[in-house]
Amino acid sequence: MIFYLSAAIAFIFAYLIWKQGFRFSLVDIPNARSSHVHPTPRGGGLGIAVAVLTCGLLTTNNHWLVLIVFAMGILGFLEDIFSLSTVLRLIVQLILSVLMVYFTLNIPHTPLEIMLFIFWCIFLTATANFYNFMDGINGIAGVTGVTGFLFMAVYALLGAMQYDAGLFAVILCGACAGFLPLNFPKGRVFMGDVGSLLLGFAFAYMVMKMSTSVGTFICLTMFLCTFYADSIVTIYYRLSLGENLTQAHRRHLYQYMSNELAMPHWKVTLLYGVIQAIVSFAALITIRSTLLWQFSLFGGFSILFIASYYLIKRIPSKT
């Protein structure tokens, strides 16, 4: 029931943004680095944020969790409207990450606890931004969200036996599913930072919440493996070229495939979605296995993705 309520709320608000976005200047104007060619309303992910807030407050006693995640969405919505400075965005993201880690793990005392506290703050902030980086073509953020949070819900409810976390994942999965019809296969409205930052932040929280070992952490992050891989490899690639990481770009593999190789957005999105589903299923199976199998899954996927990244980019541009 909560899945359908979340989906309905997300759809209704995304629909309103689609119809009224131009009126309120919530519009994404194409530029040289865009993967679309027509002005399109953005901020449709506001529906995801409202769905998470409403359904989250109805189903969990951890109201601080819902409010902090919602606050990350509001930060994204302000970015969609005003285009905030990179420094301001990062500062607020780090503050929200510190609050999330504090309310989840409490105050650290030992050196190891302090190191873990810092790690989780960086992890939360990085994942929120990685998700934002990958929201560049029709459907990719929504499809990946449905897939990733579906597997997260299955593990939380049937494996970790964490009912609250599982219900939260169901809400997020439903919100992504409700948004998708307006963004895939045709992008009538874009998710915007309000949706992508929130989803990445929420995903990272769930990884932190349910990671009981290094192996569990590896397998849970594999539920978002395509986004982590494309983001991290692209950052390394740009650093090797001496580029400014704060500047907009089209270096991601999915961008090269959809722009330079002229692949339709829906094909690239489905390719990423299928790969994500296969790897997530493998991660779900190995999450109770030995660390050797878990590292093998992580290493095998990493090698294949890195090889694919550089091989595909050797294909001459068609544009």
N, C-alpha and C positions, 0 to 999 in steps of 0.2 A: 504493500500500500504506500509506504513512504517513498519508494522508488518512483511511482507514478505521480505522486504529489510534487516531488522535486522536479520531475521532468516537465510537468504542466506549468509550474511557476517559471522555470527557465525559459520555456517556449513562449509564454505570454509576454514576459518582459523583453525577450529578444525580438519578438514580433513588433512590440511598441517602438523599440529602438530602430528597427528596420523602417517602419512607417514614419517616424518622427525625427530620425537622426539628422536629416538635412536641415530641418527646421531649427534644431538646436546646435547646429555646426559640429555635430559628431560625425565627421566625414573623413575618410582616409583618401587623400589625394595621391594618385600614382606619381612616382618619380623614377629616376633612372635605376634605383635599387629595388623597386617594387616588383612583385611577382604578379600584379594585376594591372589592368589597363583602364579601368573605369572607376570614377569616384564611387565609393561604397560606404554606407553608414558603418561606424565602428562603435564598440562599446556594448555589443550584444551580450557579452559575458556578464553584464550587470544582472541578467536573469539567473546566471549560475550563482552569483554572490547572494542575491535575494533568496534563492532556493536553499542555499547552505545555511543562511541566517535563520530563515523561518523553520525549516525542517530540523535543523540542528537544535534550536532552542526547544522544539517540541519533543525531541526524543532523547536528549542527553542532559545530565546534571552538570556536565563540564561546560558551563556557559562561557568561562574564560577562553576555552579552546575555540568555540564558535566565534566569539567576538574578535579574537586576535586574527583568525583566518579571514573574517569579514573585513577587518581593518586593512589587511593586505590587499583585498579586492578594491577597497575604497581608494587606497593609494594608487592602484592601477587606473581606476576611473578618473582620478584627478590628472593622471598622466595623459589619458585619452583626451581630456578636455584642454588642459593647459600646457602640455609638454614640459614637465618639470626638469630641472637640471639633473644630470647624472649623479652628482655628489649628494644632492638632497634625497634623491630616491634611494641611494645606497645607505645613507645614514638611517632613514626611516625603516628600511628593510632590516638592517642590523638590529635596530631597537626592537622591532617586532619579533625577530628571531631570538634575541636574548630573553624576552618575556615568555616566549613559547617554551624555550628550554628550561627556564626557571620554574614555570608552573608544572612542567612535566617531570623534571628530574630533581627539583629543589636546589638549594645552595650547595655548591661543591666545597669540599673541605680538604681532601687529600690532593697531592699533585696530579695523580691520575684522573681524579674527578674533574679537576680544573682543566686538564688537557681535553677530556671528553666534552666538557661544557663548551669550550672554544671550538672544537671540531664540529659539534652539532650546530652551533650558531652559523659557522661558515657553510655547512652542508645545507641548511635550510635556505640561506640567502642564495647560494649558488643554484640550487634546484629550482627555486622560483624564477631566477633569471634564465636558466637553461630552457625551461618550459616557454618562457616569453620569447626567447630567440627562435624557437622552433615553430612558433605560430605565424607562419608566413605564406601558407597556401591553403586553399579551401579544404576544410575538414580534418587536417592533420592533427590539430590540437584536440578536437572533439573525439575523433576515432581513437586516438591514443589514450585519451582520458577514459573513455568507456572501457577499453581493453585493460588498461593498467589498474583502474579502481575495481573492476570486476574481479580480477585475480586477487587483488588486495582483500576484497570482501570475502572471497572464498577461503583464503588462508586465515583471516581473522576469525571467521565464524566456525570453520571446520577444523582448523589446525591449531591456531593459538588460543582458541576459545575466549577471545576478547570481544564480547558482544557489542560494547559501545563503539570500539574501533571499526568493527564490521558494519555496523549500522551507518556510521559516518561515511564509510567507503561506498555503501549502497546509495546514500544521498548524493554523493559526488558523481557516481556513475550515472544516476538518473538525471542529474542536472546536465551532464555532458550529452546524454541521449536526447534530452529535450531541446537542447540548443542545435543539435546537428541538422535537423531538417531545413533550417534556414541558412546553413553554411556549407552543406554538402549534398549533392555534387556541385551545386551552383552556390557561389558565395553572395547571397542576398544581403547579408550583414556579417561583419567581422566580429570575432570574439573580443578583440582589444586587450589591453593590458589588464583590465579589470578581471577578466576571466583567466588569462594565462598565468599571471602572477599568483592568483589565488590557488589555482589547481596545482602548480608546482610546489607552492608552500605547503599546501595540505598534504600532498603526496610525501614530501620530505618529513613532515610531522609523523605520518603513519609509519614510515620506515624507522624513525627514531623510537616511536612508541613500542613497536613490536620487535625490535632488534635485541635479541638475548645473547647473541654471539656474533663473531666475525662472519661465520657461514650464513647465519640468518640475514645479516645485513647485506651480504653479497646477493643472495637470492631475492630479497625484497627490492633491491635497486634494479635488478634485472627486469622487474615489471615495468620499468621505464627505460629499458636499455637503449632503444633507438635514439631517444632524446639525449641521454647522457653521452652516448658515443659520438653522435654528430656534433654536439656542442663542444666536447672536450677536444676532439680531433681537429675541429675547425679553429678553435682557439690556438692550438699548437701550430697549425698551418699558417695562420695569420701572423703569429709571433715570428715564425721562420722567415716570413716575407717582410718583417719590420713594420707591420701595419699598426695603427693606433686602434686598440681594442674598443675604445669608446665611440668610434665612428661607425656609422651604418655601413653594411656590406651585403654581398651576395655570395659568400664563400661556402655556405653550408652545402652539403651534398644534395639535399632535397631541392635547394634553390637551383643548383647547377642542372639537375635533371629536369626541373620544370621550366627553367628559363633557357639556358644555353642549349639543352638537348630537346627543347620544345615538347616534352612529355606532358600530356594533359594532367591537370592537378589531381583528378580523381584516381588516375593510375598510380601516381607517386604516393598519394595518401593510402591507397589500398595496399601497395607494396610495403610501406612502413607498418601498416596495421597488421598485415599477415605475419611479417617478421616478428613484430612485437608479440603477437599471440603465440607463435611457436616457441619463442624463447621464454616467454612467461610460463607456458605450460611445462617446459623443461625445468625451469626454476622451481615451480611448485612441486614437482616430483622430487627434485634433489634437495629441497629445503630440510628434509629430515635425514639426508644422507651424510656421508663423511665430508670433511673439509676438502679432501682431494677432489671429489666429484664436483663440489661447488666451485673450487678454483678452476677446474677443467672447463666447466661451462662458461665461466667468466672469461678465461683466457682464450678459449676457442672462439667465442663470439667476437671478442676484441680484435683478434688477429684477422678474422674474416671481414669485419667492418673496415678496419684500417686498409686492408688490401683492396677492398671494393672502392673505398673512398678515392684512393690514388689511381686505380685502374680506370674507374668511370670518368675521372677528371682528365684522363688522357684522350678520351673520345673528343674529336673536334666539335666545336660549337656549330650548331645549325642555324644560329641567328646572326 
